[in-house]
Structures are given as C-alpha cells and as structure tokens.
C-alpha cells in the first residue's frame, strides 16, 4: 500500500509539473511582446524627433502657401478709402500682420524698412495689417517706428482668420498672380524678405 501511495504521489507531482509548463512558456511570449512594443515606440519617437531637428518652426510649410491669397478690403489706419488686395494684382505684395503691443514687431521693423526701401520701386508693395489693437496705439506706433507703406485695420480680425494667423508678427509674400509663395511666423529677417521677394519677382518674370 505504501509503495502504491508513493507511486500515486509521484504521478501527481508529474501532473502538476506538466500543468505549469504552459504558463512558463507563456511568460517569455508576453515578455517578448512587451519588448517589441517598447522598441516600436522608441523608434517612432526617434523618427518624430528626427523629422523636426534642424528645422526652423517659423518657416515650416503652411497649408496656405501655394494657394490663392484670401481677398480683403480693409479700412486704412487713420482714415481714407479701404485698401483692396485685388487692386494690387500684378505686383508682389508682402502682407505683414503686426500690433503696437508686439515686441517681436519692433524687432523686425528695421528689416521691413530696409526691404521697403529696396523694393518699393520694383513693383513690390508692403501692406501692414494691424492686429487686435486700438487705432490710437497703432497710430502712435507707426509714427514712432517710421515707414510709409499702407497700414490698415482688421475689424473683427476677419483677414487674420482668413490667413490662419494665430499671433503677431506673421508675414506672407504674395506673387503677382495672387498666389501665396511664402509665410513667416515671428519676426522677419532682411535675408528672408529679400530671398522670398526675389523669388516672387523671378516667378513673375518667367511667366
């Protein structure tokens, strides 16, 4: 009897051991899946970082670039007849959204002055659109900073919304055919202005 019980016990142990084997095999599989998911996540994150490295977020492509510039007819700052974008067709138009309270607008202003002085006689028009500002403050800013290019207001920010403006300054270059060829978020540099204006002029010359 003792020998039979011993054999029965051994059989039970064998069965128990065999019953644990699927769980032991399943654990490495789960661990492998976890490791694989971690590797995929790391690779995806690395690719995301790599895609943005070395790029200036101020000059990233915009959906509006390459499209027809939204039309506007805006009141002139200080009075006068509205300025219509359609009336400038055939010229390169640089549209600059700005505000008197904007520090970056002060930073870029000398570059706008320099570009205006260089290109105003070459079929290029600079239009400043005052953004979420008071007319009194905007006029004081314009007098302080200088520049005689057309300045307009934007009631209800309708033009800003049409151009997808989130803040100021933002600048757009419009080719003579009415297509937006460039967009800049943040203060413009003189180099950027000259490069994009020259590009728009060349495009017009080749048509």
C-alpha positions as CSV (number, residue, x, y, z in Angstrom):
1,X,0.0,0.0,0.0
2,X,2.8,2.4,0.9
3,X,4.5,1.7,-2.4
4,X,1.2,2.4,-4.3
5,X,0.7,5.7,-2.4
6,X,4.3,6.7,-3.3
7,X,3.7,6.0,-6.9
8,X,0.4,7.9,-6.9
9,X,2.2,10.8,-5.3
10,X,4.9,10.8,-7.9
11,X,2.2,10.8,-10.6
12,X,0.5,13.7,-9.0
13,X,3.8,15.6,-8.9
14,X,4.4,14.8,-12.5
15,X,0.9,16.1,-13.5
16,X,1.4,19.3,-11.5
17,X,4.8,19.9,-13.2
18,X,3.2,19.3,-16.6
19,X,0.4,21.7,-15.7
20,X,2.9,24.5,-15.0
21,X,4.7,24.2,-18.4
22,X,2.1,26.3,-20.5
23,X,2.4,29.2,-18.0
24,X,6.2,29.1,-18.1
25,X,6.1,29.1,-21.9
26,X,3.6,31.9,-22.0
27,X,5.7,34.2,-19.8
28,X,8.6,34.6,-22.4
29,X,6.0,35.3,-25.1
30,X,4.4,38.1,-23.1
31,X,7.8,39.5,-22.3
32,X,8.8,39.4,-26.0
33,X,5.6,41.3,-26.9
34,X,6.3,43.9,-24.3
35,X,9.9,44.4,-25.5
36,X,8.7,44.6,-29.1
37,X,6.1,47.2,-28.3
38,X,8.7,49.2,-26.4
39,X,11.2,49.0,-29.3
40,X,8.5,50.2,-31.8
41,X,7.5,53.1,-29.5
42,X,11.1,54.2,-29.2
43,X,11.7,54.0,-32.9
44,X,8.5,56.0,-33.6
45,X,9.5,58.7,-31.1
46,X,13.0,58.8,-32.6
47,X,11.7,59.3,-36.1
48,X,9.4,62.1,-34.9
49,X,12.3,63.9,-33.3
50,X,14.5,63.4,-36.3
51,X,11.8,64.8,-38.6
52,X,11.8,68.1,-36.7
53,X,15.5,68.5,-36.0
54,X,17.3,71.1,-38.0
55,X,14.1,72.9,-39.0
56,X,13.1,76.4,-38.1
57,X,9.5,76.2,-36.8
58,X,8.9,79.8,-38.1
59,X,9.4,78.7,-41.7
60,X,7.7,75.3,-41.7
61,X,5.4,74.7,-44.7
62,X,1.9,76.1,-44.3
63,X,-1.4,74.8,-45.9
64,X,-2.0,78.3,-47.3
65,X,1.3,78.5,-49.2
66,X,0.7,77.7,-52.8
67,X,-2.9,78.8,-52.7
68,X,-4.7,82.0,-53.8
69,X,-4.4,84.7,-51.2
70,X,-7.7,85.4,-49.5
71,X,-9.1,88.7,-50.7
72,X,-9.6,91.6,-48.4
73,X,-10.8,95.2,-48.4
74,X,-9.7,96.9,-45.2
75,X,-10.0,100.4,-43.7
76,X,-6.8,102.4,-43.8
77,X,-5.3,103.2,-40.4
78,X,-6.1,106.9,-39.7
79,X,-8.8,107.1,-42.4
80,X,-9.1,107.1,-46.1
81,X,-10.5,104.7,-48.7
82,X,-10.3,100.9,-48.0
83,X,-7.3,99.1,-49.4
84,X,-8.3,96.1,-51.6
85,X,-5.9,93.3,-52.2
86,X,-7.4,93.0,-55.7
87,X,-6.1,96.4,-56.6
88,X,-2.5,95.3,-56.1
89,X,-2.8,92.4,-58.6
90,X,0.3,92.2,-60.8
91,X,2.6,93.3,-58.0
92,X,4.5,91.3,-55.4
93,X,2.6,92.0,-52.1
94,X,4.2,91.5,-48.7
95,X,1.4,91.3,-46.1
96,X,2.6,91.8,-42.5
97,X,0.3,91.3,-39.5
98,X,1.6,93.4,-36.6
99,X,0.5,95.3,-33.4
100,X,1.7,98.1,-31.3
101,X,1.9,95.8,-28.2
102,X,4.1,93.2,-30.1
103,X,7.7,93.2,-29.0
104,X,8.8,91.0,-32.0
105,X,7.2,93.5,-34.3
106,X,9.6,96.2,-33.0
107,X,12.4,93.7,-33.6
108,X,11.5,93.1,-37.2
109,X,10.6,96.7,-38.1
110,X,14.1,97.8,-39.3
111,X,14.1,94.8,-41.7
112,X,10.7,95.9,-43.1
113,X,12.0,99.4,-43.5
114,X,15.1,98.2,-45.4
115,X,13.2,95.9,-47.7
116,X,10.6,98.6,-48.4
117,X,13.3,101.0,-49.3
118,X,14.9,98.5,-51.6
119,X,11.9,97.1,-53.5
120,X,9.2,99.8,-53.5
121,X,10.3,101.0,-56.9
122,X,10.4,97.4,-58.3
123,X,6.7,96.5,-58.2
124,X,6.6,95.4,-54.6
125,X,4.0,96.6,-52.1
126,X,4.2,96.2,-48.3
127,X,0.9,96.1,-46.5
128,X,0.7,96.3,-42.7
129,X,-2.4,94.9,-41.1
130,X,-2.9,96.0,-37.5
131,X,-4.0,93.0,-35.4
132,X,-6.2,93.2,-32.3
133,X,-5.1,96.7,-31.4
134,X,-6.5,100.2,-30.8
135,X,-6.3,102.7,-33.6
136,X,-4.7,105.3,-31.2
137,X,-2.0,102.9,-30.1
138,X,-1.4,101.7,-33.7
139,X,-1.0,105.3,-35.0
140,X,1.4,106.2,-32.2
141,X,3.5,103.1,-33.0
142,X,3.6,103.9,-36.7
143,X,4.7,107.5,-36.0
144,X,7.4,106.3,-33.6
145,X,8.8,103.5,-35.8
146,X,8.5,105.1,-39.2
147,X,7.7,103.7,-42.6
148,X,5.2,105.0,-45.2
149,X,3.8,101.8,-46.6
150,X,0.0,101.3,-46.4
151,X,-1.3,100.4,-43.0
152,X,-4.8,99.0,-42.5
153,X,-7.0,97.8,-39.6
154,X,-8.8,94.5,-39.5
155,X,-12.2,94.8,-37.9
156,X,-13.3,91.5,-36.3
157,X,-9.9,90.0,-37.3
158,X,-11.6,88.7,-40.4
159,X,-8.4,88.9,-42.6
160,X,-6.3,87.4,-39.8
161,X,-8.7,84.4,-39.6
162,X,-8.7,84.0,-43.4
163,X,-4.9,83.9,-43.4
164,X,-4.8,81.5,-40.4
165,X,-2.9,84.0,-38.2
166,X,-2.5,82.8,-34.6
167,X,-0.5,85.8,-33.4
168,X,1.9,88.5,-34.5
169,X,4.0,89.1,-36.3
170,X,3.2,86.9,-39.2
171,X,4.2,87.8,-42.8
172,X,3.1,86.5,-46.2
173,X,4.5,87.0,-49.6
174,X,2.0,87.1,-52.5
175,X,3.2,86.7,-56.1
176,X,1.8,88.9,-58.9
177,X,-0.6,86.2,-59.9
178,X,-2.2,86.3,-56.4
179,X,-0.6,83.1,-55.1
180,X,0.9,83.0,-51.6
181,X,4.5,81.9,-52.1
182,X,5.9,82.2,-48.5
183,X,4.8,82.5,-44.9
184,X,6.9,83.5,-41.9
185,X,5.7,83.2,-38.2
186,X,7.6,85.5,-35.9
187,X,9.9,88.4,-36.7
188,X,11.1,88.5,-40.3
189,X,14.8,88.9,-41.2
190,X,16.0,91.1,-44.0
191,X,17.6,88.0,-45.6
192,X,14.2,86.1,-45.6
193,X,12.4,89.1,-47.0
194,X,14.9,89.6,-49.9
195,X,15.1,85.9,-50.7
196,X,11.3,85.5,-50.8
197,X,10.6,88.8,-52.7
198,X,13.3,88.0,-55.2
199,X,11.8,84.5,-55.7
200,X,8.4,86.0,-56.3
201,X,9.8,88.5,-58.8
202,X,11.6,85.8,-60.7
203,X,8.5,83.7,-60.9
204,X,6.6,86.6,-62.4
205,X,9.4,87.4,-64.8
206,X,9.3,83.8,-66.1
207,X,5.6,83.7,-66.7
